[in-house]
Amino acid sequence: MSKSVFYHAGCPVCVSAEQELLQLIDSSNVEVVHLGDNQSRIAEAEQAGVKSVPALLTPNGNVLHINYGASLADVKG
């Protein structure tokens, strides 16, 4: 993996974290994945170790959970 992946669900906490993150990291270095709109990527996030959103998956495979918006179980519905 060459860039980070930012997973979120569109909640206010997630949107705020996305805005802050994109001010810190150039958008060409991060893929933003809205799991509410793209539920087919939830399994990918779980496999990477994401437990809640918003979360940033680094190129090294580390998951950084940022604040707390929702658990992945909540996102699945």
C-alpha positions as CSV (number, residue, x, y, z in Angstrom):
1,M,0.0,0.0,0.0
2,S,1.5,3.3,-1.0
3,K,-1.0,5.7,0.6
4,S,-3.1,6.0,3.7
5,V,-6.8,5.1,3.7
6,F,-9.2,7.2,5.8
7,Y,-12.4,5.3,6.7
8,H,-15.5,7.2,7.9
9,A,-19.2,6.9,8.0
10,G,-20.3,10.5,7.3
11,C,-21.3,11.4,10.9
12,P,-20.3,14.9,12.2
13,V,-17.3,13.5,14.1
14,C,-16.1,11.8,10.9
15,V,-16.6,14.8,8.6
16,S,-14.7,17.0,11.1
17,A,-11.8,14.5,11.3
18,E,-11.7,14.2,7.5
19,Q,-11.5,18.0,7.1
20,E,-8.7,18.2,9.6
21,L,-6.8,15.3,8.2
22,L,-6.9,16.7,4.6
23,Q,-5.4,19.9,5.9
24,L,-2.5,17.8,7.3
25,I,-2.0,15.2,4.6
26,D,-2.1,16.0,0.9
27,S,-5.2,14.4,-0.7
28,S,-3.0,12.6,-3.2
29,N,-1.5,10.6,-0.3
30,V,-4.8,9.5,1.3
31,E,-7.9,7.7,-0.1
32,V,-11.1,8.7,1.7
33,V,-13.6,5.9,2.0
34,H,-17.2,6.7,3.2
35,L,-18.4,3.3,4.5
36,G,-22.0,4.5,4.7
37,D,-22.0,5.1,1.0
38,N,-19.6,2.2,0.1
39,Q,-20.6,-0.7,2.4
40,S,-18.7,-3.2,0.2
41,R,-15.5,-1.9,1.8
42,I,-16.5,-2.6,5.4
43,A,-15.0,-6.1,5.3
44,E,-11.8,-4.6,4.0
45,A,-11.7,-2.2,6.9
46,E,-12.4,-4.9,9.4
47,Q,-9.7,-7.1,8.0
48,A,-7.2,-4.2,8.3
49,G,-8.1,-3.9,12.0
50,V,-10.5,-1.0,12.0
51,K,-12.9,-1.2,15.0
52,S,-14.5,2.2,14.8
53,V,-14.6,5.2,12.5
54,P,-13.1,7.6,11.8
55,A,-9.9,5.7,11.4
56,L,-6.8,6.1,9.3
57,L,-5.0,3.0,7.9
58,T,-1.3,3.9,7.3
59,P,0.8,2.6,4.5
60,N,2.6,0.4,7.0
61,G,-0.7,-1.3,8.0
62,N,-1.2,0.5,11.3
63,V,-4.7,1.6,12.2
64,L,-5.1,5.0,13.9
65,H,-8.5,5.3,15.5
66,I,-9.4,9.0,15.6
67,N,-11.9,10.3,18.2
68,Y,-15.0,8.1,18.1
69,G,-17.9,8.4,15.7
70,A,-19.3,4.9,15.4
71,S,-18.4,1.3,15.7
72,L,-18.2,-0.8,12.6
73,A,-21.1,-2.8,13.9
74,D,-23.2,0.4,13.9
75,V,-22.1,1.2,10.4
76,K,-23.1,-2.2,9.2
77,G,-26.6,-1.5,10.6
